[in-house]
Amino acid sequence: MNIVVTGGAGFIGSNFLNLLVPRHPEHRFINADKLTYAAHLGSLESIADRPNYALERTDIADAQAVRELFQKHKPQLVVHFAAESHVDRSIHAPEAFITTNITGTFNLLQAFRELPQGHGVLFHHVSTDEVYGSLGETGLFTETTPYDPSSPYSASKASSDHLVRAYHRTYGLPTKITNCSNNYGPYQFPEKLVPLMILNAAEGKPLPVYGRGVNIRDWLYVEDHCEAIWAVIHKGRIGETYNVGGLSERRNLDVVQQICALVAEETGQPLAQVQGLIRFVEDRPGHDLRYAIDPSKVMRECDFRPRENFESGLRKTVRWFLENKTWVEQVRSGEYRKWIEKNYSARA
């Protein structure tokens, strides 16, 4: 089977490919990635020379390029990770999110429609729990929760979800959708909360926390997410949506304090010294209070269970970032450093 994986040099896509390419030599994996600031080919060094892996530098916002890619490889499966994903970036510069997340998804669906639609063909769309908006202190997101996006990012992902469903209902395109909670783990771009806090704590830099740190997220270790996607691809029902969560709700401040404890333990720094780096900064606009997923459907229908709890997954993640300094320094140069300075210096 030929499998096109969009955004395979990004955080979740690279973990997906690193996990599955060695495991499935009978499939050919084509990584279609524009290679923007958040993509890093160093994340794929372990599989770069494998005969069942290929890289195609492709911008999914370019309809002709997508059509040519699909005609060349004729994939039976598309796993669509490619997206602009950082909420803060969407607030400051939303246009790229509309172009990539909506127009890019439309281009992929159009090109996939032109291919033979035989048995086993599938378009799998990877999305987020942020499309549902904000929860109060109780309740869980289910697959029937109404959409109520709060940011340009979540609105663009909601739009792409609706497009995928519409192509299934209107054209009979075989599709599945997964909406996941907050991912963390190896190869995550350092502008995101978990890696930013790990690296800053290790280097004695301030740990910026929005508001008072009371916003709650459900956390999902990235390899568990990748296993869930593969399970849905093979066991989920066509046309269905599956919410994937880690059963690990935490306040942002509690996440940061747990990272402080682990970094102190791993580096030998005094815990009080690391915790003293926490700085509360101005909250971002439209900051949803709480996300929490009910994953019972994917557990029941696809036999998925997360292997990592938050404590074990976070320890693995802290150690990975502390032990992979070359990767970190390569990623942190240029665009990343400019973004962190621009985004946080004015908020402190």
C-alpha positions as CSV (number, residue, x, y, z in Angstrom):
1,M,0.0,0.0,0.0
2,N,1.2,3.5,-0.8
3,I,0.5,5.9,2.1
4,V,0.9,9.7,1.8
5,V,1.5,11.3,5.2
6,T,1.1,15.1,5.0
7,G,3.2,17.1,7.4
8,G,5.4,14.1,8.2
9,A,8.4,16.3,9.2
10,G,6.4,18.0,11.9
11,F,5.9,16.9,15.5
12,I,3.2,14.3,15.4
13,G,3.9,13.3,11.8
14,S,7.5,12.5,12.4
15,N,6.6,10.4,15.5
16,F,4.0,8.6,13.3
17,L,6.6,7.8,10.6
18,N,9.3,6.8,13.0
19,L,6.9,4.4,14.7
20,L,5.4,2.8,11.6
21,V,7.9,2.9,8.8
22,P,10.2,0.3,10.5
23,R,7.2,-1.7,11.6
24,H,5.5,-2.0,8.2
25,P,8.0,-2.7,5.4
26,E,5.1,-4.0,3.3
27,H,3.8,-0.4,3.0
28,R,5.5,2.6,1.3
29,F,5.3,5.8,3.2
30,I,5.5,9.1,1.3
31,N,6.1,12.1,3.5
32,A,4.5,15.2,1.8
33,D,5.8,18.3,3.7
34,K,6.4,21.9,2.8
35,L,9.2,22.0,5.3
36,T,8.2,25.2,7.1
37,Y,9.7,26.5,10.3
38,A,8.1,23.8,12.4
39,A,9.4,20.9,10.2
40,H,12.8,19.4,10.9
41,L,14.3,16.6,8.8
42,G,16.6,15.7,11.7
43,S,13.5,14.2,13.4
44,L,13.4,11.5,10.6
45,E,17.1,10.6,10.5
46,S,16.5,7.0,11.7
47,I,14.2,6.2,8.7
48,A,15.6,8.5,6.0
49,D,17.4,5.7,4.1
50,R,14.7,3.0,4.5
51,P,13.5,1.7,1.1
52,N,9.8,2.1,2.1
53,Y,10.1,5.8,2.9
54,A,10.3,8.8,0.6
55,L,10.2,12.6,1.0
56,E,8.3,14.8,-1.3
57,R,8.6,18.5,-0.6
58,T,5.0,19.6,-1.3
59,D,2.9,22.6,-0.3
60,I,-0.7,21.4,0.2
61,A,-1.9,24.9,-0.5
62,D,-0.7,24.4,-4.1
63,A,-3.5,22.5,-5.8
64,Q,-1.5,21.5,-8.9
65,A,1.4,20.2,-6.8
66,V,-1.0,18.1,-4.7
67,R,-2.7,16.7,-7.8
68,E,0.7,15.8,-9.3
69,L,1.8,14.1,-6.1
70,F,-1.3,12.0,-5.9
71,Q,-1.1,11.0,-9.6
72,K,2.5,10.0,-9.2
73,H,2.1,7.9,-6.1
74,K,-1.6,6.9,-6.3
75,P,-2.0,6.5,-2.5
76,Q,-4.6,4.1,-1.1
77,L,-4.3,5.9,2.3
78,V,-3.8,9.6,3.1
79,V,-3.0,10.5,6.7
80,H,-3.4,14.2,7.0
81,F,-1.3,15.8,9.7
82,A,-0.2,19.0,7.9
83,A,-1.5,22.1,9.6
84,E,-0.6,25.4,11.1
85,S,-1.1,24.5,14.8
86,H,0.1,27.1,17.2
87,V,-2.8,29.1,18.7
88,D,-0.7,32.2,19.5
89,R,0.5,32.4,15.9
90,S,-3.0,32.2,14.6
91,I,-4.0,35.2,16.8
92,H,-1.1,37.3,15.4
93,A,-1.1,36.1,11.8
94,P,-4.3,34.1,10.9
95,E,-3.9,34.1,7.1
96,A,-1.5,31.2,7.0
97,F,-4.0,29.1,9.1
98,I,-6.8,29.7,6.6
99,T,-4.5,28.9,3.7
100,T,-3.0,25.7,5.0
101,N,-5.7,24.3,7.2
102,I,-8.7,25.0,5.0
103,T,-7.5,25.4,1.4
104,G,-4.8,22.8,1.9
105,T,-7.4,20.2,3.2
106,F,-9.7,21.1,0.3
107,N,-6.9,20.5,-2.2
108,L,-6.1,17.1,-0.7
109,L,-9.7,16.0,-0.8
110,Q,-10.1,17.1,-4.4
111,A,-7.0,15.3,-5.5
112,F,-7.9,12.2,-3.6
113,R,-11.3,12.1,-5.3
114,E,-9.7,11.8,-8.7
115,L,-8.0,8.5,-7.7
116,P,-9.6,5.1,-8.0
117,Q,-11.8,4.5,-5.0
118,G,-11.5,0.7,-4.4
119,H,-11.7,-1.4,-1.3
120,G,-9.5,-0.2,1.6
121,V,-9.0,3.3,0.3
122,L,-9.1,5.9,3.0
123,F,-8.6,9.6,3.8
124,H,-7.8,10.0,7.5
125,H,-8.0,13.5,8.9
126,V,-6.2,14.4,12.1
127,S,-7.8,17.2,14.1
128,T,-8.0,18.7,17.6
129,D,-10.3,18.9,20.6
130,E,-10.0,22.7,20.3
131,V,-12.8,22.7,17.7
132,Y,-15.3,22.1,20.6
133,G,-14.5,25.3,22.4
134,S,-14.3,25.6,26.2
135,L,-15.7,23.4,28.9
136,G,-16.7,24.5,32.4
137,E,-15.5,22.7,35.5
138,T,-17.4,19.5,34.6
139,G,-18.2,17.5,31.5
140,L,-16.3,15.9,28.7
141,F,-16.1,16.4,24.9
142,T,-17.8,13.6,23.0
143,E,-18.0,13.1,19.2
144,T,-21.4,14.8,19.2
145,T,-20.3,17.9,21.1
146,P,-21.3,21.0,19.0
147,Y,-18.4,22.9,17.5
148,D,-17.6,26.2,19.2
149,P,-14.1,27.3,18.2
150,S,-12.5,30.2,20.0
151,S,-9.3,31.1,18.0
152,P,-8.5,31.4,14.3
153,Y,-6.6,28.1,14.7
154,S,-9.5,26.2,16.0
155,A,-11.9,27.8,13.6
156,S,-9.7,26.7,10.7
157,K,-9.5,23.2,12.0
158,A,-13.2,23.1,12.5
159,S,-13.6,24.2,8.9
160,S,-11.4,21.4,7.7
161,D,-13.3,18.8,9.7
162,H,-16.5,20.0,8.1
163,L,-15.0,19.7,4.6
164,V,-13.9,16.1,5.3
165,R,-17.4,15.2,6.5
166,A,-19.0,16.9,3.5
167,Y,-16.8,15.0,1.0
168,H,-17.8,11.8,2.7
169,R,-21.5,12.6,2.6
170,T,-21.7,14.3,-0.8
171,Y,-19.2,12.3,-2.8
172,G,-19.0,9.1,-0.8
173,L,-15.3,9.6,-0.2
174,P,-14.1,7.1,2.5
175,T,-13.0,9.3,5.4
176,K,-12.3,9.1,9.1
177,I,-11.5,11.9,11.6
178,T,-9.7,11.8,14.9
179,N,-9.8,14.8,17.3
180,C,-7.1,14.6,19.9
181,S,-6.2,16.3,23.2
182,N,-2.9,18.1,23.8
183,N,0.1,16.1,22.6
184,Y,3.6,16.1,24.1
185,G,6.7,14.1,23.6
186,P,9.9,13.9,21.5
187,Y,10.4,16.2,18.5
188,Q,7.9,18.8,19.6
189,F,8.7,22.3,18.4
190,P,10.0,24.4,21.4
191,E,7.3,27.1,21.1
192,K,4.8,24.7,22.7
193,L,4.3,24.6,26.5
194,V,6.0,21.4,27.5
195,P,9.2,21.7,25.6
196,L,9.5,25.4,26.2
197,M,9.2,24.8,30.0
198,I,11.7,21.9,29.9
199,L,14.4,23.8,28.0
200,N,13.9,27.1,29.9
201,A,14.0,25.4,33.3
202,A,17.2,23.5,32.3
203,E,18.8,26.8,31.2
204,G,17.6,29.0,34.1
205,K,15.4,31.1,31.9
206,P,11.9,32.4,32.9
207,L,9.0,30.1,32.7
208,P,6.1,32.2,31.3
209,V,2.6,31.0,32.3
210,Y,-0.5,32.6,30.9
211,G,-2.9,34.2,33.4
212,R,-2.8,32.4,36.7
213,G,-2.1,29.0,35.1
214,V,-5.6,27.6,35.9
215,N,-6.5,26.6,32.4
216,I,-6.9,22.8,32.2
217,R,-5.9,20.5,29.4
218,D,-6.0,16.8,28.8
219,W,-2.6,15.5,27.9
220,L,-1.8,12.7,25.4
221,Y,1.7,11.2,24.9
222,V,2.5,11.5,21.2
223,E,3.3,7.8,20.6
224,D,0.0,6.9,22.1
225,H,-1.7,9.3,19.7
226,C,0.0,7.7,16.8
227,E,-1.0,4.2,17.9
228,A,-4.6,5.4,18.2
229,I,-4.6,6.8,14.7
230,W,-3.3,3.5,13.3
231,A,-5.9,1.7,15.3
232,V,-8.7,3.9,13.9
233,I,-7.4,3.5,10.4
234,H,-7.7,-0.3,10.6
235,K,-10.6,-0.8,13.0
236,G,-12.7,2.4,12.9
237,R,-15.8,2.8,10.8
238,I,-15.9,4.8,7.6
239,G,-17.4,8.2,8.0
240,E,-17.0,8.3,11.7
241,T,-15.2,10.6,14.1
242,Y,-13.2,9.4,17.1
243,N,-12.0,11.5,20.1
244,V,-8.5,10.5,21.3
245,G,-7.5,11.5,24.9
246,G,-4.9,10.6,27.4
247,L,-7.2,10.6,30.5
248,S,-4.7,13.1,32.0
249,E,-6.4,16.4,32.9
250,R,-4.0,18.9,34.5
251,R,-3.9,22.7,35.2
252,N,-1.2,24.4,33.2
253,L,0.5,25.6,36.4
254,D,0.5,22.0,37.7
255,V,2.1,20.8,34.4
256,V,4.8,23.5,34.8
257,Q,5.5,22.6,38.4
258,Q,5.8,18.9,37.5
259,I,8.3,19.8,34.8
260,C,10.2,21.9,37.3
261,A,10.4,18.9,39.6
262,L,11.6,16.5,36.9
263,V,14.2,19.0,35.5
264,A,15.5,19.6,39.0
265,E,15.8,15.8,39.6
266,E,17.5,15.2,36.2
267,T,19.9,18.1,36.3
268,G,20.7,18.3,40.0
269,Q,19.4,21.8,40.4
270,P,17.6,22.8,43.6
271,L,13.9,22.5,43.1
272,A,13.1,25.9,44.7
273,Q,15.5,27.5,42.3
274,V,13.8,26.0,39.3
275,Q,10.3,26.8,40.6
276,G,11.4,30.4,41.2
277,L,11.7,30.8,37.4
278,I,7.9,30.8,37.0
279,R,6.5,34.1,35.8
280,F,2.8,34.8,35.3
281,V,2.2,36.8,32.0
282,E,-0.8,38.4,30.4
283,D,-3.3,35.8,29.3
284,R,-3.9,35.3,25.6
285,P,-7.2,36.4,24.0
286,G,-10.0,33.8,23.9
287,H,-8.1,31.4,26.2
288,D,-10.4,28.4,26.7
289,L,-10.7,27.4,30.3
290,R,-10.8,23.6,30.0
291,Y,-10.6,20.8,27.5
292,A,-11.4,17.2,28.5
293,I,-12.1,14.3,26.2
294,D,-14.3,11.2,26.6
295,P,-12.3,8.5,24.7
296,S,-14.7,5.7,25.3
297,K,-15.7,5.3,21.6
298,V,-12.1,4.8,20.4
299,M,-11.4,2.5,23.3
300,R,-14.5,0.5,22.6
301,E,-14.5,0.3,18.8
302,C,-10.8,0.3,18.1
303,D,-9.4,-1.4,21.2
304,F,-7.1,1.5,22.0
305,R,-5.7,2.3,25.4
306,P,-2.9,4.8,26.1
307,R,0.2,3.1,27.4
308,E,1.6,6.1,29.1
309,N,0.1,8.0,32.0
310,F,1.1,11.7,32.4
311,E,3.9,11.0,34.9
312,S,5.6,8.3,32.8
313,G,5.2,10.2,29.5
314,L,6.4,13.5,30.9
315,R,9.5,11.9,32.4
316,K,10.3,10.3,29.0
317,T,9.8,13.7,27.4
318,V,12.0,15.6,29.9
319,R,14.8,13.1,29.4
320,W,14.5,13.2,25.6
321,F,14.9,17.0,25.4
322,L,17.8,17.0,27.9
323,E,19.6,14.2,26.0
324,N,19.0,15.6,22.5
325,K,20.8,18.9,22.6
326,T,21.9,18.8,19.0
327,W,18.4,18.5,17.7
328,V,17.2,21.2,20.1
329,E,19.9,23.7,19.0
330,Q,19.2,23.1,15.3
331,V,15.5,23.7,15.8
332,R,15.9,26.7,18.1
333,S,17.9,28.8,15.7
334,G,16.4,31.6,13.6
335,E,12.6,31.6,13.4
336,Y,11.9,29.9,16.7
337,R,14.1,32.3,18.7
338,K,12.5,35.3,17.0
339,W,9.0,34.0,17.8
340,I,9.7,33.4,21.4
341,E,11.2,36.8,22.0
342,K,8.4,38.6,20.1
343,N,5.6,36.6,21.7
344,Y,6.6,36.6,25.4
345,S,8.8,39.6,26.0
346,A,5.9,42.1,25.7
347,R,3.7,40.0,28.0
348,A,5.9,39.7,31.0
